[in-house]
Amino acid sequence: AIDDRHPDHAKGAKLVSDACFLSGLRKIETVLEGENQEVWRPKHIFHYIQWKDIKPEFVIDISEHLDKKIEACMAFKTQFYDPASNEPVTPIATKDFFESLTYRAQDLGRLSGVAYAEGFTSEKLIAMKNFDGIVW
């Protein structure tokens, strides 16, 4: 997230943006396993919206994948609510945090005509050739 309550998230997003820019400069030579790497820069950089209530520039329908998203988050379960933990409570370690993730996805889905959606921002304007990919 380019703008987030946790400073590491915003700094991580900036690091990715800077790395993507630098990777496209011809005068910066990099080597991987003894081979020169080609100059390359991604066409787009999209940022996931985490904590703050930022209006997304576009959403992706995640209706078929919400359970996998929650399951993936649980890979870091030590950061989340554990009734047996003696660790201090943090904003993401509350009993209802996962409900808030589901609610946000459901609300973005409601606004975009699907069951669940994930919001993203873009570093530049997105151009489309036609309207075929629009869900609603």
N, C-alpha and C positions, 0 to 999 in steps of 0.2 A: 504494500500500500504506500503510495507516494506521500500520503498524509495519514498518520495513525497516532494513537495515544502512546504507543511504545516507540521511543526514539530509534531503536535498532531496526524496526520495520521500515521507517522512512529512509534511514541511512542505507539499508540493504537495497531498497528500490533505486536510490540514487546511484549506488555502486553498480547495479545492473545497467542502468541507463548509460553511465560513463563507460563501462566496459563495452557495451554495444557500439557506442560512438568510436571508441579507440580501435575496436576490431576492424573498422572499415578504413582506417588510415593506411595508405600504401607505404609510408615511410617508417612505420613500426613493424619490424620483422619479428616473427615469433617462430619457434621451432618446437615440434612435437615428435618425440621418438626419432630424432635425427633428421626429420623432414621439415622443410620450410612450409608454413601454413599459408593458405591463400587468404587474401584480404576478403572479408565478408562482414556484412552488417545486416541484421534482421530488418525487414520492411516495417514491422510494427513492434511496439512494446506496450503491452497491456498490463494494468495493475489491478490486482484483486482488492476489493474494498473490505477492510477488516473491521475495525472497531467503530470508526466515526460514521455518522449518517450522511454520507456523501451521495449526491445524485449520480447514478451510473450513466455513462455515455452509451452503454449498450448492456444487454443482459444475455446470458446463455441459458437455455432451458436445461435444467438439471433434474427434471422430474424423475427420470429413470435412474438417477445416480445419487440422490440425497443420502440414502443409507450408506453407500460407499464413502461419501464425504465424511459422515459422522464416524464411520469405522476408521477412516484414515486419521482423523483427529485423535481418536482414542489410542493411536500408536504412541502418543505423547501423554498418556494418562496421568503421569506424575504431575503434570502442570494443571490438571483439572480437579474438580471436586472429589474428595475422598473423605467420607465421614470418619474414618479411623486415623486420618492424618493429624499430626500436631503442627504442621506448617501453618504459617499465617494465611488468612484468606486473601486472595487476590481477585481482581475483577473477573478473571476467567476461571477461578476456582470456587465459584458459587454453585449452589445446588441447581439453579435454573439456567445455567449458561448454555447448555446444549438446546434447551427449549428456545432460547433467544436466537440461536443459529437457524433452527428450523423455522421460527417465526419470520425472520428476515427473508429467508428463501421463499417462504409462502407468500409474504407480502409482495416481494418483487414479482413472483409468479402471478399473483392477482392483478397487478398493474400491467403485466405484459401478456395476459391471456393463456398462461400455462399453470401447472400445479406448483412448481418450484423453479426459481431462477436465481442465478448468481450474477451480481453486478460487477462491472469492470470500468475502469477509466482508460483513456488512451493518451499517449503523449502527442499525438498529432491527429488531424482530421481523418476520418475513415471514409474512403470513397467506395461506392458499389457500382457494378455495371448494370444491375437491374434489381428489381424488388423480389425476386424469386426466393431468396433466403429468409425473408421476413415471415415470422410465425403469425403475427397478429397485427 
